Amino acid sequence: MKTIISIVTVLFLSAFTLAPNQTRVIHGIVSDQAGKPLPGVTVTVKGTTTGAVTGMNGAYQITANTEAKYLIFSLIGYETEEVKIKDLKRIDVTMKISRIELEEVVSVEYDAIQSYDMEISPVLNSVQGRVSGVALKGQRHHGRYTKKAHYSPSPEAAYFPHNTEGYTAIHENGFKDVMHNPLSTFSIDVDKASYSNMRRFLNMGQLPPKDAVRIEEMINYFNYDYPEPQGKHPFSVYTEVSECPWNGSHQLLHVGLKGKSIDKSELPPSNLVFLIDVSGSMSAANKLPLLKQAFRMLVNELRSEDRVAMVVYAGAAGLVLESTPGSEKSEILSALDQLQSGGSTAGGAGLKLAYKVAQENFIEDGNNRIILATDGDFNVGSSSNAEMERMIEQKREKGVFMTVLGFGMGNYKDDKMEIIADKGNGNYAYIDNIQEARKVFITEFGGTLFTIAKDVKFQIEFNPARVKGYRLVGYENRLLNDEDFNDDKKDAGEMGAGHTVTALYELIPAGSDESLKSIDPLKYQSGVKESGPETVVKADKSAELMTVKLRYKQPDGNSSTKVEIPVKGKVLDLDDSSDNFRFSASIAEFGLILRDSEYMEEASIEQVIALAKGARGEDEEGYRSEFLKLVKLADALKDWTAEK
């Protein structure tokens, strides 16, 4: 008996000895000397890799071991602060501007032939000029002028981030009466920026702004198990109908497209122009340094038949790398590594030069594309959204597509980034970490860079015998007029190789006694029976649910092809629905909660988690598991925010 007691005692004491050290959560606000909150401050536990970043309101939240002694607060342009933790749970910090002058080196090469001069900037009309306010002197070398500039800005000229992020206001789609509005028409959207941007906010310990939450982009961040296309069209169409998780009296329609997958070895040759923002606002660690890491991944994926040129812009735009074969990786990477930030942002000039370079190296039947990487802070030249939109609409007609990559925080201009991608026949992603760079440039290489269909439009005609009302979930900035569907001059979204595109509709079934916003009876409608304020239609569960119509053009085409598919749409029990359906529904429900939507009804975090858990599937890359973690984090942040 004594032996047994001794063994138990030893095991008990060992458990304490081997138990992991306890942790505690520390939070607070970081401000400047004027009392303004500082976003983008890196907070680390000294001697560890544990870290966090302050949000737009300067708030941070970090988990530290109880044995940790100090927190380190650092931000470019400010003195690093080392603060003793003691037994504090809240630590607020005021950071001082650093008086140490910075020195940056900008190396820019221009062709001796001044073919760009008049179109881009008067600055480029002479061998001597100024880029970002920097004096330049030319030196003849192998038929090219090499211009090198050195400058030391004063501390007052340094870039200090404050919250000037820009988002386009979203006014959620409402329910439409099928009798009066049977058609729903919109452009596809393969952009995914909203999801990773939302993730950035949550990982900083902050809920995202409502207008930063675009539900369709959150849904389309994930790939779904749709059938590969068969036959002449470059994509397949998938539909499914089940119960609406957040409103039991409604149904949810899931419509998906799957683009044709193309093996990397069979992809056409690429003519790429990297258009890189090197202005002063790009100096933060999650901007230009992360951008360089991301582009290194892409360069390593290039083949010998691919070509890359590199254009940078700050106070003016310049060509730093002529179009170079993908086999010469060391030369491309060397040009990338030498980039430094400094100056204002001549975004318009950079775009013009990039289009010009792309056109000069155009590959017939190839992939001609500009890859723009920026925080979107265009503040010199064509800076207004309207000017930028008109310029890009003119340039896209020459067969050059656009990929837009967003970086950073604090002054991030999501609204401008979205316009550039939408109007430039392209896609838009936000890179918040190196894992996202890998997803964009390696995991989804074909879909990111190779377009298989352009100007892809949806038009769904609902049958009033099955559907009384409908609401498109998301896509608010992609809506089209019904007549735009047959108008080949009307621009729409592009689809990349292997991409999936998903849309959800919340449906009010025919026969429902739910009231819709009514209009006066239509005087000149023939054959329509009116009863009170609403039209009466006999429900028929055996009738077709809808007809799905699609239009698309070949990447180099000007005339569209129409696809028309009638759908019966048997309504499944939620438990019998596919992983595709339930996972996309969980994301949509989470988006409604983040937006505090008027249509969220019975939506709950618990239900989001239950749906996503049950529909996680194989999840080889771990993206769906990460989504679950973000949902739980958002739930915790809601509680923490409420307590404050």
C-alpha positions as CSV (number, residue, x, y, z in Angstrom):
1,M,0.0,0.0,0.0
2,K,2.8,2.4,0.9
3,T,4.4,1.6,-2.4
4,I,1.3,2.6,-4.3
5,I,1.0,5.8,-2.4
6,S,4.6,6.6,-3.1
7,I,4.1,6.0,-6.8
8,V,1.0,8.2,-6.9
9,T,2.9,11.0,-5.0
10,V,5.8,10.9,-7.4
11,L,3.5,11.0,-10.4
12,F,1.5,13.9,-8.9
13,L,4.7,15.9,-8.2
14,S,6.0,15.1,-11.7
15,A,2.9,16.4,-13.2
16,F,3.6,19.8,-11.7
17,T,7.2,19.6,-12.6
18,L,6.4,18.8,-16.3
19,A,3.4,21.1,-16.6
20,P,3.9,23.9,-19.1
21,N,4.4,27.4,-17.7
22,Q,1.2,29.4,-17.3
23,T,0.4,32.2,-19.6
24,R,-1.4,35.5,-19.2
25,V,-3.0,38.0,-21.7
26,I,-1.7,41.5,-21.7
27,H,-3.4,44.3,-23.7
28,G,-3.2,48.1,-24.0
29,I,-3.0,51.1,-26.3
30,V,0.1,52.5,-28.1
31,S,0.0,56.2,-28.8
32,D,2.4,58.9,-30.1
33,Q,3.4,62.0,-28.0
34,A,0.3,63.9,-29.3
35,G,-1.9,61.2,-27.9
36,K,-2.9,59.8,-31.3
37,P,-3.1,56.0,-31.5
38,L,-0.3,54.3,-33.5
39,P,-1.3,51.4,-35.8
40,G,1.3,49.0,-37.0
41,V,3.5,48.9,-33.9
42,T,5.2,45.5,-33.5
43,V,4.8,44.2,-29.9
44,T,7.1,41.3,-28.9
45,V,7.8,39.4,-25.7
46,K,11.6,39.9,-25.2
47,G,13.7,36.9,-25.9
48,T,10.8,35.1,-27.7
49,T,9.2,35.0,-31.1
50,T,5.8,35.8,-29.6
51,G,4.4,38.9,-31.1
52,A,1.4,41.1,-32.0
53,V,0.7,44.2,-34.1
54,T,-1.4,47.2,-33.0
55,G,-4.6,47.8,-34.8
56,M,-6.1,51.0,-36.2
57,N,-7.0,52.2,-32.7
58,G,-3.5,51.5,-31.4
59,A,-4.8,48.5,-29.5
60,Y,-2.9,45.2,-29.1
61,Q,-3.4,42.0,-27.2
62,I,-0.6,39.5,-26.6
63,T,-0.2,36.2,-24.7
64,A,3.0,36.0,-22.6
65,N,4.5,33.4,-20.3
66,T,4.2,34.3,-16.6
67,E,8.0,34.2,-16.5
68,A,8.3,36.9,-19.2
69,K,10.0,40.1,-18.0
70,Y,9.7,42.7,-20.8
71,L,7.6,43.8,-23.8
72,I,9.4,45.4,-26.8
73,F,7.4,48.1,-28.8
74,S,8.9,49.0,-32.2
75,L,7.9,51.0,-35.2
76,I,9.9,52.6,-38.0
77,G,10.4,56.3,-37.3
78,Y,10.0,55.9,-33.5
79,E,12.3,55.0,-30.7
80,T,12.0,51.4,-29.6
81,E,10.4,51.1,-26.1
82,E,11.2,48.3,-23.6
83,V,8.6,48.0,-20.9
84,K,8.8,45.9,-17.7
85,I,5.7,43.6,-17.4
86,K,5.7,43.0,-13.7
87,D,2.2,41.8,-12.8
88,L,0.4,44.2,-15.1
89,K,-2.5,43.0,-17.3
90,R,-2.7,46.3,-19.2
91,I,0.3,48.2,-20.5
92,D,-0.3,51.5,-22.4
93,V,2.8,53.0,-24.1
94,T,3.7,56.4,-25.6
95,M,6.3,56.3,-28.3
96,K,8.7,59.1,-29.2
97,I,9.7,60.1,-32.7
98,S,13.2,59.0,-33.5
99,R,15.6,61.9,-34.2
100,I,18.0,59.6,-36.1
101,E,18.2,60.5,-39.7
102,L,17.6,57.7,-42.2
103,E,19.6,57.1,-45.3
104,E,18.1,55.4,-48.3
105,V,19.6,54.4,-51.6
106,V,17.4,54.4,-54.7
107,S,18.9,52.9,-57.8
108,V,16.9,53.3,-61.0
109,E,17.9,52.5,-64.5
110,Y,16.4,54.1,-67.6
111,D,17.0,53.5,-71.3
112,A,19.1,56.1,-72.9
113,I,16.4,56.3,-75.6
114,Q,13.8,58.7,-74.1
115,S,10.7,57.0,-75.5
116,Y,8.8,57.3,-72.2
117,D,9.6,60.8,-71.4
118,M,6.7,62.9,-72.5
119,E,4.0,60.4,-71.6
120,I,5.2,59.6,-68.1
121,S,6.7,62.7,-66.5
122,P,8.6,65.8,-67.4
123,V,11.1,64.6,-64.8
124,L,12.3,61.9,-67.3
125,N,13.0,64.4,-70.1
126,S,16.6,64.9,-69.1
127,V,19.4,62.8,-67.9
128,Q,19.3,64.9,-64.7
129,G,16.1,65.0,-62.7
130,R,14.5,64.3,-59.4
131,V,12.8,61.1,-58.2
132,S,11.1,61.4,-54.8
133,G,12.7,64.8,-54.4
134,V,16.1,63.2,-54.9
135,A,18.8,64.8,-57.1
136,L,19.8,62.4,-59.9
137,K,23.0,62.3,-62.1
138,G,23.3,60.2,-65.2
139,Q,26.2,58.0,-66.1
140,R,26.6,56.4,-69.6
141,H,27.1,52.6,-69.3
142,H,26.6,50.1,-72.1
143,G,24.0,52.1,-73.9
144,R,22.0,52.9,-70.8
145,Y,22.0,55.6,-68.2
146,T,22.3,54.5,-64.6
147,K,20.9,57.0,-62.1
148,K,21.8,56.6,-58.5
149,A,20.5,58.8,-55.7
150,H,21.4,59.2,-52.0
151,Y,19.4,61.3,-49.6
152,S,18.8,61.7,-45.9
153,P,15.3,63.0,-45.1
154,S,14.7,65.0,-42.0
155,P,12.7,63.3,-39.2
156,E,9.8,65.7,-40.1
157,A,9.7,64.2,-43.6
158,A,9.6,60.6,-42.4
159,Y,6.4,58.6,-42.9
160,F,4.3,58.1,-39.8
161,P,1.2,56.0,-40.2
162,H,-2.2,57.1,-39.0
163,N,-5.5,55.5,-39.8
164,T,-6.5,56.7,-43.3
165,E,-7.6,53.4,-44.7
166,G,-10.3,53.7,-47.4
167,Y,-13.2,51.3,-48.0
168,T,-16.1,51.7,-50.4
169,A,-19.5,51.8,-48.5
170,I,-21.5,48.6,-48.9
171,H,-25.3,48.8,-49.0
172,E,-26.5,45.2,-48.6
173,N,-28.8,43.7,-51.2
174,G,-32.4,43.5,-50.1
175,F,-35.1,41.0,-51.1
176,K,-36.6,41.2,-54.6
177,D,-40.1,40.1,-55.5
178,V,-39.8,37.5,-58.2
179,M,-43.1,38.6,-59.9
180,H,-41.7,42.1,-60.5
181,N,-38.0,41.3,-60.6
182,P,-37.5,37.7,-61.9
183,L,-33.9,38.4,-63.1
184,S,-30.8,38.7,-61.0
185,T,-27.7,39.9,-63.0
186,F,-24.2,40.3,-61.8
187,S,-20.5,40.0,-62.7
188,I,-18.5,37.2,-61.2
189,D,-15.9,38.1,-58.6
190,V,-12.7,36.1,-58.1
191,D,-11.2,38.7,-55.8
192,K,-10.2,37.3,-52.3
193,A,-8.7,40.4,-50.7
194,S,-11.5,40.9,-48.1
195,Y,-10.9,37.6,-46.4
196,S,-7.1,38.0,-45.8
197,N,-7.7,41.7,-44.8
198,M,-10.3,40.6,-42.3
199,R,-7.9,38.0,-41.0
200,R,-5.3,40.8,-40.6
201,F,-7.7,42.8,-38.4
202,L,-8.6,39.8,-36.2
203,N,-5.0,38.8,-35.8
204,M,-4.2,42.4,-34.6
205,G,-6.9,42.0,-31.9
206,Q,-9.5,44.2,-33.7
207,L,-12.8,43.5,-35.4
208,P,-12.7,44.7,-39.1
209,P,-14.7,47.7,-40.3
210,K,-18.1,46.7,-41.7
211,D,-17.3,47.9,-45.2
212,A,-14.1,45.9,-45.2
213,V,-16.3,42.7,-45.1
214,R,-17.3,41.7,-48.6
215,I,-19.0,38.4,-48.1
216,E,-18.6,37.1,-51.7
217,E,-14.8,37.5,-51.4
218,M,-14.7,35.7,-48.1
219,I,-16.7,32.8,-49.7
220,N,-14.4,32.8,-52.8
221,Y,-11.2,32.7,-50.8
222,F,-11.8,29.0,-50.5
223,N,-11.8,26.4,-53.3
224,Y,-14.8,24.0,-53.5
225,D,-15.1,20.5,-54.8
226,Y,-16.9,21.2,-58.1
227,P,-16.7,18.9,-61.1
228,E,-14.1,19.6,-63.7
229,P,-15.6,21.2,-66.9
230,Q,-16.4,18.8,-69.8
231,G,-17.0,19.9,-73.3
232,K,-16.4,23.2,-75.1
233,H,-17.0,25.7,-72.2
234,P,-14.0,26.6,-70.0
235,F,-16.0,26.0,-66.7
236,S,-18.6,23.8,-65.2
237,V,-21.8,24.9,-63.3
238,Y,-22.9,23.5,-60.0
239,T,-26.1,24.2,-58.0
240,E,-27.5,23.0,-54.7
241,V,-30.5,24.1,-52.6
242,S,-31.1,23.5,-48.9
243,E,-32.4,25.2,-45.7
244,C,-31.0,28.6,-44.8
245,P,-29.1,28.1,-41.6
246,W,-29.8,31.6,-40.2
247,N,-33.4,31.7,-41.2
248,G,-35.4,28.5,-41.0
249,S,-38.3,29.7,-43.0
250,H,-36.0,30.5,-46.0
251,Q,-33.9,28.4,-48.4
252,L,-30.3,28.9,-49.5
253,L,-29.2,28.5,-53.1
254,H,-25.6,27.7,-53.8
255,V,-24.3,28.3,-57.4
256,G,-20.7,27.5,-58.3
257,L,-18.4,27.6,-61.3
258,K,-15.2,25.7,-61.7
259,G,-12.6,26.9,-64.2
260,K,-10.7,24.5,-66.3
261,S,-7.5,23.4,-64.7
262,I,-4.3,23.7,-66.7
263,D,-1.0,22.0,-65.9
264,K,1.8,24.5,-65.3
265,S,3.8,23.0,-68.1
266,E,1.0,23.7,-70.5
267,L,0.4,27.3,-69.6
268,P,1.2,29.8,-72.3
269,P,4.3,32.0,-71.9
270,S,4.0,35.0,-69.7
271,N,5.0,38.6,-70.3
272,L,4.9,40.0,-66.8
273,V,5.6,43.6,-65.6
274,F,6.1,43.9,-61.9
275,L,4.8,47.4,-60.9
276,I,6.1,48.1,-57.4
277,D,5.2,51.0,-55.1
278,V,8.5,52.1,-53.4
279,S,7.1,55.3,-51.9
280,G,7.7,56.3,-48.3
281,S,4.5,54.7,-47.1
282,M,5.9,51.3,-48.1
283,S,8.7,51.3,-45.6
284,A,6.9,49.2,-42.9
285,A,7.9,45.5,-42.4
286,N,4.6,44.3,-43.7
287,K,4.9,46.3,-46.9
288,L,8.0,46.4,-49.1
289,P,10.0,43.8,-47.1
290,L,7.1,41.3,-47.2
291,L,6.5,42.3,-50.9
292,K,10.1,41.3,-51.8
293,Q,9.6,37.9,-50.1
294,A,6.4,37.3,-52.0
295,F,7.8,38.2,-55.4
296,R,10.8,36.0,-54.8
297,M,8.4,33.1,-54.6
298,L,6.9,34.1,-57.9
299,V,10.3,34.5,-59.6
300,N,11.3,31.0,-58.6
301,E,8.1,29.7,-60.3
302,L,9.0,31.3,-63.7
303,R,10.1,29.2,-66.7
304,S,12.6,30.1,-69.4
305,E,9.8,31.1,-71.8
306,D,8.4,33.6,-69.4
307,R,9.7,37.2,-69.2
308,V,9.7,39.8,-66.4
309,A,10.2,43.6,-66.5
310,M,10.1,45.7,-63.3
311,V,8.7,49.2,-63.0
312,V,8.8,51.2,-59.7
313,Y,7.2,54.4,-58.7
314,A,7.6,56.9,-56.0
315,G,7.9,60.6,-56.8
316,A,8.2,59.6,-60.4
317,A,8.1,56.2,-62.3
318,G,11.1,54.3,-63.7
319,L,12.1,51.1,-65.3
320,V,14.5,49.2,-63.1
321,L,14.6,45.9,-65.1
322,E,14.1,45.5,-68.8
323,S,12.0,42.5,-69.9
324,T,14.2,39.6,-68.8
325,P,13.8,35.8,-69.4
326,G,12.6,33.8,-66.4
327,S,15.7,31.7,-66.6
328,E,17.8,34.7,-65.5
329,K,16.5,34.5,-62.0
330,S,19.6,35.9,-60.3
331,E,19.3,39.2,-62.3
332,I,15.6,39.5,-61.6
333,L,16.1,38.8,-57.9
334,S,19.0,41.2,-57.7
335,A,16.9,44.1,-59.1
336,L,14.2,43.1,-56.6
337,D,16.5,43.0,-53.6
338,Q,17.9,46.6,-54.3
339,L,14.5,48.3,-54.0
340,Q,14.2,50.8,-51.2
341,S,11.3,53.0,-50.2
342,G,11.1,56.8,-50.1
343,G,9.1,59.7,-51.5
344,S,5.5,60.3,-52.5
345,T,3.4,58.1,-54.7
346,A,3.1,58.7,-58.5
347,G,0.7,55.8,-59.0
348,G,-0.8,57.1,-62.2
349,A,2.6,57.5,-63.9
350,G,3.6,54.0,-62.7
351,L,0.5,52.5,-64.3
352,K,1.1,54.3,-67.6
353,L,4.7,53.2,-67.8
354,A,3.9,49.6,-66.8
355,Y,1.2,49.4,-69.6
356,K,3.7,50.8,-72.1
357,V,6.4,48.2,-71.2
358,A,3.9,45.4,-71.3
359,Q,2.7,46.4,-74.7
360,E,6.2,46.7,-76.1
361,N,7.0,43.1,-75.0
362,F,3.5,41.7,-75.9
363,I,3.4,38.0,-76.6
364,E,0.7,36.9,-79.0
365,D,-1.4,34.1,-77.5
366,G,0.5,34.5,-74.3
367,N,-0.3,35.8,-70.8
368,N,0.4,39.5,-70.8
369,R,-0.1,40.9,-67.3
370,I,0.9,43.7,-64.9
371,I,1.3,42.7,-61.3
372,L,0.8,45.8,-59.2
373,A,2.0,45.6,-55.6
374,T,1.1,48.6,-53.3
375,D,-0.7,49.8,-50.2
376,G,-3.0,51.7,-52.7
377,D,-1.9,55.2,-51.5
378,F,-1.9,57.0,-54.9
379,N,-1.4,60.6,-53.9
380,V,0.5,62.2,-56.9
381,G,-0.7,62.4,-60.5
382,S,-3.9,60.5,-61.5
383,S,-5.1,60.1,-57.9
384,S,-8.8,60.4,-58.1
385,N,-10.8,57.2,-58.4
386,A,-12.6,58.6,-61.5
387,E,-9.4,59.5,-63.3
388,M,-7.8,56.1,-62.5
389,E,-10.9,54.3,-63.7
390,R,-11.0,56.0,-67.0
391,M,-7.3,55.5,-67.7
392,I,-7.4,51.8,-66.9
393,E,-10.5,51.3,-69.0
394,Q,-8.6,52.7,-72.0
395,K,-5.5,50.6,-71.4
396,R,-7.2,47.2,-70.9
397,E,-8.4,47.0,-74.4
398,K,-4.9,46.2,-75.6
399,G,-5.0,42.7,-74.1
400,V,-3.0,43.3,-70.9
401,F,-4.5,41.9,-67.8
402,M,-4.0,43.1,-64.2
403,T,-3.3,41.4,-60.9
404,V,-3.4,43.7,-57.9
405,L,-1.7,42.8,-54.6
406,G,-2.4,44.8,-51.5
407,F,0.1,45.2,-48.6
408,G,0.2,46.9,-45.2
409,M,-2.1,48.8,-43.0
410,G,-2.9,52.2,-41.6
411,N,-3.1,54.0,-44.9
412,Y,-4.3,51.0,-47.0
413,K,-6.6,52.1,-49.8
414,D,-8.8,49.1,-50.5
415,D,-11.3,51.2,-52.5
416,K,-8.7,52.2,-55.1
417,M,-7.2,48.7,-55.3
418,E,-10.6,47.2,-56.0
419,I,-11.2,49.8,-58.8
420,I,-7.9,49.0,-60.5
421,A,-8.5,45.3,-60.5
422,D,-12.1,45.5,-61.6
423,K,-11.5,47.9,-64.4
424,G,-8.2,46.4,-65.5
425,N,-9.5,42.9,-66.4
426,G,-7.9,41.4,-63.3
427,N,-8.0,40.0,-59.8
428,Y,-7.2,41.4,-56.4
429,A,-5.6,39.8,-53.3
430,Y,-4.4,41.1,-50.0
431,I,-1.1,39.7,-48.7
432,D,-1.0,39.9,-44.9
433,N,1.8,37.3,-44.4
434,I,4.2,35.1,-46.2
435,Q,1.7,32.1,-46.1
436,E,-0.7,34.2,-48.1
437,A,2.0,35.0,-50.6
438,R,2.6,31.3,-51.0
439,K,-1.1,30.7,-51.6
440,V,-1.3,33.4,-54.2
441,F,1.9,32.7,-56.1
442,I,2.4,28.9,-55.7
443,T,-0.8,27.1,-54.5
444,E,-3.0,29.1,-56.9
445,F,-0.4,30.0,-59.4
446,G,-2.5,29.3,-62.5
447,G,-5.7,31.0,-61.2
448,T,-3.8,34.1,-60.1
449,L,-1.9,34.7,-63.4
450,F,-3.7,32.9,-66.2
451,T,-7.2,34.0,-67.5
452,I,-9.4,31.4,-69.2
453,A,-12.5,33.5,-69.6
454,K,-13.1,37.2,-69.4
455,D,-16.3,39.4,-68.9
456,V,-18.1,36.5,-67.2
457,K,-21.7,37.4,-66.3
458,F,-24.4,35.6,-64.4
459,Q,-28.1,36.0,-65.0
460,I,-30.5,33.9,-63.0
461,E,-34.2,33.9,-63.8
462,F,-36.3,32.6,-60.9
463,N,-39.6,30.8,-61.4
464,P,-42.4,32.4,-59.3
465,A,-44.0,28.9,-58.9
466,R,-40.9,28.0,-56.7
467,V,-39.6,31.3,-55.4
468,K,-41.5,34.2,-54.0
469,G,-38.5,36.4,-53.2
470,Y,-34.7,36.3,-53.3
471,R,-31.6,38.1,-52.0
472,L,-28.1,37.8,-53.5
473,V,-25.7,37.5,-50.6
474,G,-22.8,39.9,-51.3
475,Y,-21.7,41.0,-54.8
476,E,-23.1,44.5,-54.0
477,N,-20.4,46.2,-56.1
478,R,-20.8,43.7,-58.9
479,L,-24.5,44.1,-59.8
480,L,-25.4,44.7,-63.4
481,N,-28.5,46.0,-65.1
482,D,-30.5,43.1,-66.7
483,E,-29.9,44.5,-70.2
484,D,-26.1,44.5,-69.5
485,F,-26.1,40.7,-69.7
486,N,-26.4,40.8,-73.5
487,D,-24.2,43.9,-74.0
488,D,-20.7,42.8,-75.0
489,K,-19.4,46.3,-74.3
490,K,-20.2,45.9,-70.6
491,D,-17.2,44.9,-68.6
492,A,-17.4,42.0,-66.1
493,G,-15.1,39.8,-64.1
494,E,-12.4,37.4,-65.3
495,M,-11.9,33.7,-64.4
496,G,-8.5,32.1,-63.9
497,A,-7.4,28.6,-64.5
498,G,-8.6,26.2,-61.8
499,H,-10.5,29.0,-60.0
500,T,-13.9,28.3,-58.4
501,V,-16.5,31.1,-58.1
502,T,-19.4,30.7,-55.7
503,A,-22.6,32.8,-55.2
504,L,-25.3,32.3,-52.6
505,Y,-29.0,33.4,-52.7
506,E,-31.3,33.5,-49.8
507,L,-34.8,32.5,-51.1
508,I,-38.3,33.0,-49.8
509,P,-40.2,29.9,-51.1
510,A,-43.4,30.3,-53.1
511,G,-46.5,29.9,-51.0
512,S,-44.8,31.7,-48.0
513,D,-47.0,34.2,-46.2
514,E,-44.0,36.4,-45.6
515,S,-44.6,40.0,-46.8
516,L,-42.2,41.7,-49.2
517,K,-41.9,45.4,-49.7
518,S,-44.8,45.9,-52.2
519,I,-45.3,48.2,-55.1
520,D,-48.5,49.4,-56.6
521,P,-50.2,46.9,-59.0
522,L,-48.8,47.1,-62.5
523,K,-51.5,48.7,-64.7
524,Y,-50.3,47.4,-68.1
525,Q,-49.2,43.9,-67.1
526,S,-51.4,41.3,-69.0
527,G,-52.2,37.9,-67.7
528,V,-51.3,38.7,-64.1
529,K,-53.8,38.2,-61.4
530,E,-53.5,40.7,-58.6
531,S,-54.8,40.1,-55.1
532,G,-54.4,43.0,-52.7
533,P,-50.9,44.4,-52.7
534,E,-49.2,41.2,-53.8
535,T,-49.4,38.9,-56.8
536,V,-50.7,35.4,-56.1
537,V,-48.9,32.5,-57.8
538,K,-49.7,28.9,-57.1
539,A,-46.7,27.1,-55.7
540,D,-45.5,24.1,-57.7
541,K,-42.6,22.1,-56.1
542,S,-42.2,20.0,-59.2
543,A,-41.5,23.0,-61.4
544,E,-38.1,24.3,-62.4
545,L,-36.5,26.5,-59.7
546,M,-34.7,28.7,-62.1
547,T,-32.7,29.1,-65.3
548,V,-29.0,29.9,-64.9
549,K,-27.5,31.9,-67.8
550,L,-23.9,32.8,-68.3
551,R,-22.0,34.8,-70.8
552,Y,-18.2,34.9,-71.3
553,K,-15.6,35.8,-73.8
554,Q,-12.3,34.1,-74.7
555,P,-9.3,35.9,-73.1
556,D,-8.5,37.4,-76.5
557,G,-12.1,37.6,-77.8
558,N,-14.6,40.4,-78.3
559,S,-17.8,38.4,-78.8
560,S,-19.4,36.5,-75.9
561,T,-20.7,33.0,-75.8
562,K,-24.0,32.2,-73.9
563,V,-24.6,29.2,-71.7
564,E,-28.2,28.4,-70.5
565,I,-29.0,25.8,-67.9
566,P,-32.5,25.0,-66.4
567,V,-32.4,23.9,-62.8
568,K,-35.0,21.8,-61.0
569,G,-33.4,22.4,-57.6
570,K,-34.6,19.7,-55.2
571,V,-34.4,21.2,-51.7
572,L,-32.2,19.1,-49.4
573,D,-32.3,18.8,-45.6
574,L,-29.3,20.8,-44.2
575,D,-27.8,17.6,-42.8
576,D,-27.9,16.0,-46.3
577,S,-26.3,19.0,-48.0
578,S,-22.7,18.8,-49.3
579,D,-19.5,20.1,-47.6
580,N,-19.5,22.7,-50.3
581,F,-22.9,24.0,-49.3
582,R,-22.4,24.0,-45.5
583,F,-18.9,25.5,-45.5
584,S,-19.9,28.3,-47.8
585,A,-23.0,28.9,-45.7
586,S,-20.9,29.1,-42.6
587,I,-18.7,31.8,-44.1
588,A,-21.7,33.8,-45.3
589,E,-23.2,33.6,-41.8
590,F,-19.9,34.7,-40.3
591,G,-19.9,37.6,-42.7
592,L,-23.4,38.6,-41.7
593,I,-22.3,38.6,-38.1
594,L,-19.2,40.7,-38.7
595,R,-21.3,43.2,-40.7
596,D,-24.0,43.2,-38.0
597,S,-26.3,42.7,-41.0
598,E,-30.0,43.5,-40.8
599,Y,-30.6,40.1,-42.5
600,M,-28.7,38.0,-40.0
601,E,-31.8,36.9,-38.2
602,E,-30.8,33.8,-36.0
603,A,-27.2,33.8,-37.1
604,S,-24.8,32.8,-34.3
605,I,-21.1,32.1,-33.9
606,E,-22.0,28.6,-32.4
607,Q,-23.8,27.7,-35.6
608,V,-21.0,29.0,-37.8
609,I,-18.5,26.8,-35.9
610,A,-20.8,23.8,-36.1
611,L,-21.3,24.1,-39.8
612,A,-17.7,24.8,-40.6
613,K,-16.4,21.9,-38.4
614,G,-18.8,19.4,-40.1
615,A,-17.8,20.6,-43.6
616,R,-14.0,21.0,-43.1
617,G,-13.2,17.9,-45.3
618,E,-9.6,17.0,-46.0
619,D,-8.3,20.5,-45.7
620,E,-4.8,19.7,-46.9
621,E,-3.5,23.3,-46.7
622,G,-5.3,24.0,-43.4
623,Y,-7.2,27.1,-44.7
624,R,-10.6,25.8,-43.3
625,S,-9.1,25.0,-39.9
626,E,-7.7,28.5,-39.8
627,F,-11.2,29.9,-40.6
628,L,-12.5,28.1,-37.5
629,K,-9.7,29.7,-35.4
630,L,-10.6,33.2,-36.8
631,V,-14.3,32.7,-35.9
632,K,-13.4,31.9,-32.3
633,L,-11.0,34.8,-32.2
634,A,-13.7,37.2,-33.4
635,D,-16.1,35.8,-30.8
636,A,-13.5,36.5,-28.1
637,L,-12.8,40.0,-29.4
638,K,-16.5,40.8,-29.4
639,D,-16.7,39.9,-25.7
640,W,-13.5,41.8,-24.9
641,T,-14.7,44.9,-26.8
642,A,-18.0,44.7,-25.0
643,E,-16.2,44.6,-21.6
644,K,-14.2,47.7,-22.4
